[in-house]
Amino acid sequence: MVESILQHMCAALAEGENVKISGFGTFLLRDKGERVGRNPKTGIEVPITPRRVLTFRASQMLKDRIARL
């Protein structure tokens, strides 16, 4: 059952949809533009290509439960 749910979530994210789990949080897709980064060893600036990243935003209910610990 868990595997099935995860497969549905992965399929939705692959199609560009956000996934919300009530009381837990939301998995959001975000497009990051091209930017300039720096190699920490050499200090040389290098371009970072644009990409789509997955982020997670916890629900207020989850945040409240964690704060009580």
Long-range contacts (C-beta under 8 A, 24 or more apart in sequence): 13-54, 22-59, 23-59, 23-61, 23-62, 24-58, 24-59, 24-61, 24-62, 25-56, 25-57, 25-58, 25-59, 25-62, 26-56, 26-57, 26-59, 27-54, 27-55, 27-56, 28-54, 28-55, 28-56, 28-57, 29-53, 29-54, 29-55, 30-54, 30-55
